[in-house]
Amino acid sequence: MGELQRPSDELFMRRAFELAMRGIGSVSPNPLVGCVVVWNDRIIGEGWHRQYGKAHAEVNAIEAVADKSLLPESDIYVNLEPCAHHGKTPPCADLITSVGARRIVISNVDPNPLVGGKGIAKLEAHGIKPVTGILENEGEFLNRRFLTFINKKRPYIILKWAQTIDGFIARADGSSEWISDERSRQLVHRWRAEEDAILVGTRTAEKDDPQLNVRLWTGRDPVRIVIDRNLQLRSELQLFNGSQMTFCYNVKVDRSGDNVQYIRLSDQSFLADMLSDLHQRGIQSVIVEGGAVTIQHFMDENLWDEARIFTNGRKRFTNGIPAPRIKGNVRETVHLGEDVLTIVHR
């Protein structure tokens, strides 16, 4: 633990969490990191990792301190262990030891083998004994995408669907129809801007002809992923218009062109191999938007981490394609107009 925890440590660490979240959708495959510099129980500098390849949270927080002479008498709060290696930016542990700090308070040790305790060791070698494990569980949840990417060697998988009050995801013929209301659809576009990629199966691609981009929110478009094992989909679909990077996973060919990559996989271990390939390409998180068969495949192989389910309180189909039945821990329930959003974790 290093030095003893203080009553105010959790308060300032929660502020670091808030700052870290501002980087979502911009820093992957790096983790979300926020940093707060505190002198005499007053925040004198704060920052977060804003963009992949740019300055880390600690750099931005220290630069924000107007009076640098206060740094040796200050406490630094950061939700993830400062890096100790040269990557796209210099080591943050070196910066902290150079400017000085009275204490440094950390939520989580970085599981990345390039860091993995080396940052803490470097701080201790310069006489700064970190306080670790502050709000550790909350810190792990904040960086659940990064931790899954590092520890499980695959992207964090979010299953998402909308269902009627009587439990159907689509009509019997698979025809597309809005189930969720307008507020829910806007939230979905926000999620698209926050995650690295979005995935659909062959049937959904053919029936819905989705764009899978960000329109009702401001942010980057995700990488589009379509599973088309036998290359049955028409080239005229919007998925193949070249407007954003698209991966088409199949069992027949490898080829690329016009911002579309066709990637051949083994039919025997298709999903696991696909997630391994996405990991190698630096894709940290994927939203699986359907359809029901594709979502069920992820559930059957236990290759999911979170499910976000919209249930409309007014629409009934009476019959149709049943919504997936999922088992997990309900973390949150939110009312959005006519919809109820249920968030389930495995």
C-alpha positions as CSV (number, residue, x, y, z in Angstrom):
1,M,0.0,0.0,0.0
2,G,2.9,2.4,0.5
3,E,1.7,5.4,2.6
4,L,-1.6,5.4,4.4
5,Q,-4.9,6.2,2.7
6,R,-6.4,9.6,3.6
7,P,-10.2,10.4,3.9
8,S,-10.0,12.7,0.9
9,D,-8.3,10.2,-1.4
10,E,-11.5,8.7,-2.8
11,L,-13.0,12.1,-3.5
12,F,-10.1,13.2,-5.7
13,M,-9.8,9.7,-7.3
14,R,-13.5,10.0,-8.4
15,R,-12.6,13.3,-10.0
16,A,-9.8,11.4,-11.9
17,F,-12.4,8.9,-13.1
18,E,-14.6,11.7,-14.4
19,L,-11.8,13.2,-16.3
20,A,-10.7,9.8,-17.7
21,M,-14.1,9.2,-19.2
22,R,-13.7,12.3,-21.4
23,G,-11.3,10.3,-23.5
24,I,-13.7,7.6,-24.4
25,G,-13.9,7.0,-28.2
26,S,-10.5,8.8,-28.7
27,V,-7.7,7.0,-26.9
28,S,-8.2,3.3,-27.8
29,P,-6.2,1.0,-27.7
30,N,-4.8,3.0,-24.8
31,P,-6.6,3.0,-21.4
32,L,-8.8,5.8,-20.1
33,V,-6.7,7.9,-17.7
34,G,-7.4,11.0,-15.7
35,C,-5.1,12.9,-13.3
36,V,-5.6,15.4,-10.6
37,V,-2.9,17.5,-8.8
38,V,-3.9,18.5,-5.3
39,W,-2.1,21.0,-3.0
40,N,-3.4,21.8,0.5
41,D,-6.7,19.9,-0.3
42,R,-7.3,22.1,-3.4
43,I,-7.1,21.0,-7.0
44,I,-4.4,23.1,-8.8
45,G,-4.2,21.1,-12.0
46,E,-6.1,18.3,-13.8
47,G,-6.0,16.6,-17.2
48,W,-6.8,13.5,-19.0
49,H,-5.5,11.4,-21.9
50,R,-7.4,13.1,-24.8
51,Q,-6.2,11.3,-27.9
52,Y,-4.2,8.2,-28.8
53,G,-0.6,9.1,-29.5
54,K,-0.9,12.5,-27.7
55,A,0.1,13.6,-24.2
56,H,-0.9,11.4,-21.3
57,A,-3.1,12.5,-18.4
58,E,-0.2,13.2,-16.1
59,V,1.5,15.5,-18.6
60,N,-1.7,17.5,-19.1
61,A,-2.4,17.8,-15.4
62,I,1.1,18.9,-14.5
63,E,1.2,21.4,-17.4
64,A,-2.1,22.8,-16.1
65,V,-0.5,23.8,-12.7
66,A,0.1,27.5,-12.8
67,D,2.6,27.6,-9.9
68,K,5.1,24.7,-10.5
69,S,6.8,25.4,-7.3
70,L,3.9,23.8,-5.5
71,L,4.4,20.4,-7.2
72,P,6.9,19.0,-4.7
73,E,4.4,19.6,-1.9
74,S,1.4,18.3,-3.9
75,D,-0.5,15.0,-4.1
76,I,-1.0,13.4,-7.6
77,Y,-4.1,11.2,-8.2
78,V,-4.2,9.0,-11.3
79,N,-6.5,6.1,-11.9
80,L,-3.9,3.9,-13.6
81,E,-0.2,3.3,-12.8
82,P,2.0,5.9,-14.7
83,C,3.8,4.4,-17.6
84,A,7.5,3.6,-17.4
85,H,8.4,2.9,-21.0
86,H,9.0,5.0,-24.1
87,G,6.1,4.5,-26.5
88,K,4.5,7.3,-28.6
89,T,5.2,9.6,-25.6
90,P,7.9,9.6,-22.9
91,P,7.4,7.8,-19.6
92,C,5.0,9.6,-17.2
93,A,6.8,8.1,-14.2
94,D,10.0,10.0,-15.2
95,L,8.0,13.2,-15.5
96,I,6.6,12.8,-12.0
97,T,10.0,12.1,-10.4
98,S,11.5,15.1,-12.2
99,V,8.9,17.6,-11.0
100,G,8.5,16.0,-7.6
101,A,5.4,15.0,-5.6
102,R,4.7,14.5,-1.9
103,R,2.4,11.6,-2.6
104,I,1.0,9.7,-5.6
105,V,-2.3,7.9,-5.3
106,I,-3.2,5.2,-7.8
107,S,-6.4,3.2,-8.3
108,N,-5.1,0.3,-10.5
109,V,-1.8,-1.2,-11.4
110,D,-1.4,-1.4,-15.2
111,P,-1.6,-5.0,-16.5
112,N,0.2,-4.1,-19.7
113,P,3.5,-6.1,-19.6
114,L,5.3,-2.9,-20.7
115,V,4.2,-1.3,-17.5
116,G,3.1,-3.9,-14.9
117,G,4.6,-2.4,-11.7
118,K,7.6,-0.8,-13.4
119,G,6.1,2.7,-13.0
120,I,5.5,2.1,-9.3
121,A,9.0,0.7,-8.9
122,K,10.5,3.8,-10.6
123,L,8.6,6.1,-8.3
124,E,9.7,4.2,-5.2
125,A,13.3,4.3,-6.4
126,H,13.0,8.1,-6.2
127,G,11.5,8.1,-2.7
128,I,7.8,8.5,-3.8
129,K,5.8,5.6,-2.2
130,P,2.5,5.3,-4.0
131,V,-0.8,4.6,-2.3
132,T,-2.5,1.9,-4.5
133,G,-5.8,0.2,-4.7
134,I,-8.0,3.3,-4.1
135,L,-11.5,2.5,-5.5
136,E,-9.8,-0.4,-7.3
137,N,-13.1,-2.1,-8.4
138,E,-14.5,1.1,-9.8
139,G,-11.2,1.7,-11.6
140,E,-11.3,-1.7,-13.2
141,F,-14.8,-1.1,-14.4
142,L,-13.8,2.2,-15.9
143,N,-11.1,0.5,-17.9
144,R,-13.0,-2.8,-18.6
145,R,-12.4,-2.5,-22.3
146,F,-8.6,-2.1,-21.9
147,L,-8.3,-4.8,-19.2
148,T,-10.2,-7.3,-21.4
149,F,-8.0,-6.4,-24.4
150,I,-4.8,-7.0,-22.4
151,N,-5.9,-9.9,-20.2
152,K,-8.1,-11.9,-22.6
153,K,-6.4,-10.9,-25.9
154,R,-9.7,-10.0,-27.5
155,P,-11.9,-7.0,-27.8
156,Y,-14.6,-6.1,-25.1
157,I,-17.9,-7.4,-26.6
158,I,-21.1,-5.5,-26.1
159,L,-24.3,-7.1,-27.3
160,K,-27.1,-4.7,-28.2
161,W,-30.7,-5.2,-29.3
162,A,-34.2,-3.8,-29.0
163,Q,-37.2,-5.9,-28.2
164,T,-40.9,-5.6,-28.0
165,I,-42.8,-5.9,-24.7
166,D,-43.8,-9.4,-25.8
167,G,-40.2,-10.4,-26.4
168,F,-39.6,-10.2,-30.1
169,I,-36.6,-8.7,-31.9
170,A,-38.1,-8.6,-35.4
171,R,-41.1,-9.7,-37.3
172,A,-41.4,-13.3,-38.6
173,D,-40.0,-12.4,-42.0
174,G,-37.1,-10.5,-40.5
175,S,-38.3,-7.2,-41.8
176,S,-36.8,-4.1,-40.3
177,E,-39.0,-1.9,-38.0
178,W,-38.0,0.6,-35.4
179,I,-38.8,-0.8,-31.9
180,S,-36.9,1.7,-29.7
181,D,-37.9,5.3,-29.5
182,E,-36.0,8.4,-30.8
183,R,-34.1,9.0,-27.5
184,S,-32.8,5.4,-27.4
185,R,-31.7,5.7,-31.1
186,Q,-29.7,8.8,-30.3
187,L,-28.0,7.0,-27.4
188,V,-27.1,4.1,-29.7
189,H,-25.3,6.6,-32.0
190,R,-23.4,8.0,-29.0
191,W,-22.3,4.4,-28.2
192,R,-21.1,4.0,-31.7
193,A,-18.9,7.0,-31.3
194,E,-17.5,5.5,-28.1
195,E,-16.5,2.1,-29.3
196,D,-14.0,0.9,-31.8
197,A,-16.2,-1.2,-34.0
198,I,-19.7,-2.3,-34.7
199,L,-20.7,-5.8,-36.0
200,V,-23.7,-7.3,-37.8
201,G,-24.4,-10.7,-39.3
202,T,-25.3,-11.7,-42.9
203,R,-29.1,-11.6,-42.4
204,T,-29.1,-8.2,-40.7
205,A,-26.9,-6.7,-43.4
206,E,-29.1,-8.0,-46.2
207,K,-32.5,-7.2,-44.6
208,D,-31.6,-3.8,-43.1
209,D,-28.8,-2.5,-45.4
210,P,-27.4,-0.5,-42.4
211,Q,-24.9,2.3,-42.6
212,L,-23.4,1.6,-39.2
213,N,-22.1,5.1,-38.8
214,V,-22.6,8.0,-36.4
215,R,-25.4,10.4,-37.4
216,L,-27.4,11.4,-34.4
217,W,-24.3,12.2,-32.3
218,T,-20.9,13.9,-32.8
219,G,-17.9,11.6,-33.0
220,R,-15.8,9.2,-35.0
221,D,-17.4,6.5,-37.1
222,P,-16.6,3.0,-35.8
223,V,-14.9,0.3,-37.9
224,R,-17.7,-1.7,-39.6
225,I,-17.6,-5.5,-39.3
226,V,-19.9,-7.9,-41.1
227,I,-19.9,-11.7,-40.9
228,D,-20.6,-13.1,-44.3
229,R,-19.1,-16.6,-44.2
230,N,-20.0,-17.6,-47.7
231,L,-19.8,-14.2,-49.4
232,Q,-23.6,-14.0,-50.1
233,L,-24.0,-10.3,-49.6
234,R,-24.6,-7.9,-52.5
235,S,-21.8,-5.5,-53.2
236,E,-24.3,-2.7,-53.6
237,L,-25.0,-2.7,-49.8
238,Q,-24.0,0.4,-47.9
239,L,-21.6,-1.6,-45.8
240,F,-19.4,-1.9,-48.9
241,N,-19.5,1.7,-50.1
242,G,-16.0,2.5,-48.9
243,S,-17.1,5.4,-46.7
244,Q,-15.4,3.9,-43.6
245,M,-13.1,1.0,-42.9
246,T,-15.1,-2.3,-43.1
247,F,-13.9,-5.9,-42.3
248,C,-15.8,-8.7,-44.0
249,Y,-15.1,-12.0,-42.2
250,N,-15.6,-15.1,-44.3
251,V,-14.3,-18.7,-45.0
252,K,-13.4,-18.2,-48.7
253,V,-11.0,-15.3,-49.6
254,D,-8.5,-12.7,-48.4
255,R,-8.5,-9.5,-50.4
256,S,-8.8,-5.8,-49.9
257,G,-9.8,-2.6,-51.7
258,D,-11.9,0.5,-51.5
259,N,-11.6,0.6,-47.7
260,V,-13.1,-2.9,-47.4
261,Q,-11.0,-5.9,-46.3
262,Y,-12.2,-9.5,-46.8
263,I,-10.6,-11.7,-44.1
264,R,-10.6,-15.5,-44.4
265,L,-11.0,-17.6,-41.3
266,S,-11.4,-21.2,-40.3
267,D,-15.0,-22.3,-40.2
268,Q,-14.3,-24.5,-37.1
269,S,-13.3,-21.7,-34.7
270,F,-14.7,-18.7,-36.6
271,L,-15.7,-16.4,-33.8
272,A,-12.7,-17.0,-31.6
273,D,-10.4,-16.5,-34.6
274,M,-12.2,-13.3,-35.6
275,L,-11.8,-11.8,-32.2
276,S,-8.1,-12.8,-32.2
277,D,-7.7,-11.1,-35.5
278,L,-9.4,-7.9,-34.3
279,H,-7.2,-7.9,-31.2
280,Q,-4.1,-8.0,-33.5
281,R,-5.6,-5.0,-35.4
282,G,-5.9,-3.0,-32.2
283,I,-9.7,-3.1,-32.0
284,Q,-10.4,-2.8,-28.3
285,S,-14.2,-2.9,-28.2
286,V,-17.1,-4.1,-30.5
287,I,-20.8,-3.5,-30.4
288,V,-22.7,-6.5,-31.8
289,E,-26.0,-5.1,-33.2
290,G,-27.5,-8.3,-34.6
291,G,-29.3,-10.1,-35.6
292,A,-30.6,-12.6,-33.2
293,V,-28.7,-15.5,-34.6
294,T,-25.3,-13.7,-34.5
295,I,-25.9,-12.5,-31.0
296,Q,-26.8,-16.0,-29.9
297,H,-23.6,-17.4,-31.4
298,F,-21.6,-14.9,-29.2
299,M,-23.7,-16.0,-26.1
300,D,-23.3,-19.7,-26.9
301,E,-19.5,-19.4,-27.0
302,N,-19.4,-17.1,-23.9
303,L,-17.7,-14.5,-26.0
304,W,-19.5,-11.5,-24.6
305,D,-19.0,-9.1,-21.7
306,E,-21.9,-6.7,-21.6
307,A,-25.5,-6.6,-23.0
308,R,-27.5,-3.4,-23.6
309,I,-31.2,-4.3,-24.1
310,F,-34.0,-1.8,-25.0
311,T,-37.5,-3.0,-24.2
312,N,-40.3,-0.9,-25.7
313,G,-43.3,-0.8,-23.3
314,R,-45.9,-0.3,-26.0
315,K,-45.0,-2.3,-29.1
316,R,-46.2,-5.9,-29.6
317,F,-45.5,-8.2,-32.5
318,T,-47.5,-11.2,-31.2
319,N,-45.2,-13.5,-33.2
320,G,-41.8,-13.1,-34.9
321,I,-38.1,-13.7,-34.2
322,P,-37.7,-14.1,-30.4
323,A,-35.2,-11.8,-28.6
324,P,-32.2,-13.6,-27.1
325,R,-32.5,-14.8,-23.5
326,I,-29.5,-13.7,-21.6
327,K,-28.2,-14.7,-18.1
328,G,-26.0,-12.3,-16.2
329,N,-25.9,-9.6,-13.5
330,V,-28.2,-6.6,-14.1
331,R,-26.0,-3.6,-13.4
332,E,-28.4,-0.8,-14.4
333,T,-32.0,-0.1,-15.5
334,V,-32.8,3.2,-17.1
335,H,-36.2,4.6,-18.3
336,L,-35.9,6.4,-21.7
337,G,-39.4,7.6,-22.9
338,E,-41.3,4.5,-23.9
339,D,-38.2,2.3,-23.5
340,V,-36.5,0.6,-20.6
341,L,-32.7,0.1,-21.0
342,T,-31.3,-2.9,-19.1
343,I,-27.6,-3.3,-18.9
344,V,-26.4,-6.8,-18.1
345,H,-22.8,-7.9,-17.3
346,R,-21.6,-11.5,-17.7
